[in-house]
Structure formats: C-alpha cells, structure tokens
Amino acid sequence: MKFNAIYIGMGVAALLFAFTKRKPQYGRAMLVGDSHSSRPWAVGGQLAKKLSDAGIPTHTEAHGGMNTAWFLRSGTLAKGLSKSRPELLVVIMGTNDSRMGMHDPAYDLAGNRLRSFKKRRASYRANLAKFVQKAKDAGVKHIIWFGPSKMSGKKAFLMEPALRVERWQQEVLKPLGVEWHSSMELTKDLPNSDGIHFKKRDYTTWGNRAAALVFDDVAAKTATS
C-alpha cells in the first residue's frame, strides 16, 4: 500500500507539472506563406497581427503562387530570416506544393510535364528538411507549420495529391521537432471562393482556429486580442 501511495503521488505530481508548466516565450517571429497569407485579412495576415498584438513582433514573407522550393531557391527564406532574426517561425504552406503529390504523368500550370513522381517526392522531402535546417541555423528556436488547405470545385483534383503532401510534411517535419497542424482540418467546413481561396469571413474563421493552436503552444507576452 505504501508503494502504491508513492506511485499515485508521483502520478499526481506529473499531472500537476503538465498542467502548470510554462509555455515558451519568443521575442520575435516570422510568418512565411503564399496567397493565403499575402493580404492583411487572409489567414497569415491575421495570424501575424495576432502574434504582434500578443507582444511578439512578426515579420511576414508571403508571396502568392509560390511554394516551398521557391522560398529556398530564390533566397527569400534566407533573406527574411536574416532581416527579422526570429525565434519563432510560423509557416502556412503546402497548397502550391500539391502538384508535387500528383501521380505520373503530372504537369505544371504552364502545361510542362513534371519530373517523375518518385523524384518529386524525394525532392520535396529534401526541401522540407532544408527549410527547417536553414531556420535552425538562423537561430529559430521553434517552428509551427500549417499544411495545405481544403480545395474544391475545379481544383478538387488537387485534393488527393495535397493529402500526399500533407503526409510527407508530417513524416519529415515532426521528427525534426516541428509543431505541425492540418489546415485541411481547419478549413474542411469552409467554402472555397474559387476552388482554392476563401472569402474574408472564412479566412477570419481559419485565422481564429490557427491562432488558438499557436497560442496553445506559445505564450503571449501581453494579453491576446
């Protein structure tokens, strides 16, 4: 009985620690994204504002139509990291990576045939790892990544490959310590305005849902709005 009481006491102590441990605080943040983040009212714009309002100044690098490979190849990620010196990196990306997950034969928007599925998969997974390593080398302490969002209508054909991209992101990013979240889950009940994007009110809903996940993981320096 004595030993049982000790084990029970240890269990209660562990639970209390889990519920009372402090969330990490970060001094600066950077948000990286595509067209879902390039407007103040889009999900990335809203999330960057919420972070800044919470006392975490946030620099945004959002470029419509661009994907993970472009941020690496163009040097945009490296320049943004150098300029803002973030401790926290939030990435909202994967929608424009969807074609990487298409089975052969696959074509880009211009109609050019893409490399084989096997090569695209290997390249994409390697780029995810490079993305994380560049961030860590620049001093980033924590990364939160939101994957591809829901698509429908004329873009519904991209959903299956986007789900593959989502799986690859989880397989590569989680073991590297990245906090990964599914934008598919956050947007599954929101209507697309053009098959890919959302109306302002629905971006607001997505933004609030994403912010709840971020602030469940990160401590605000001031009261969140």
Residue, then its C-alpha position, 0 to 999 in steps of 0.5 A: m500500500k505504501f508503494n502504491a501511495i508513492y506511485i499515485g503521488m508521483g502520478v499526481a505530481a506529473l499531472l500537476f507539472a503538465f498542467t502548470k508548466r510554462k509555455p515558451q516565450y519568443g521575442r520575435a517571429m516570422l510568418v512565411g506563406d503564399s496567397h493565403s497569407s499575402r493580404p492583411w485579412a487572409v489567414g497569415g495576415q491575421l495570424a501575424k497581427k495576432l502574434s504582434d498584438a500578443g507582444i511578439p513582433t512578426h515579420t511576414e514573407a508571403h508571396g502568392g503562387m509560390n511554394t516551398a522550393w521557391f522560398l529556398r531557391s530564390g533566397t527569400l527564406a534566407k533573406g527574411l530570416s536574416k532581416s527579422r532574426p526570429e525565434l519563432l517561425v510560423v509557416i502556412m504552406g503546402t497548397n502550391d506544393s500539391r502538384m508535387g503529390m500528383h501521380d505520373p504523368a503530372y504537369d505544371l500550370a504552364g502545361n510542362r510535364l513534371r519530373s517523375f513522381k518518385k523524384r518529386r517526392a524525394s525532392y520535396r522531402a529534401n526541401l522540407a528538411k532544408f527549410v527547417q535546417k536553414a531556420k535552425d541555423a538562423g537561430v529559430k528556436h521553434i517552428i509551427w507549420f500549417g499544411p495545405s488547405k481544403m480545395s474544391g470545385k475545379k481544383a478538387f483534383l488537387m485534393e488527393p495529391a495535397l493529402r500526399v503532401e500533407r503526409w510527407q510534411q508530417e513524416v519529415l517535419k515532426p521528427l525534426g521537432v516541428e509543431w505541425h497542424s492540418s489546415m485541411e482540418l481547419t478549413k474542411d467546413l469552409p467554402n472555397s471562393d474559387g476552388i482554392h481561396f476563401k472569402k474574408r469571413d472564412y479566412t477570419t474563421w481559419g485565422n481564429r482556429a490557427a491562432a488558438l493552436v499557436f497560442d496553445d503552444v506559445a505564450a503571449k507576452t501581453a494579453t491576446s486580442 
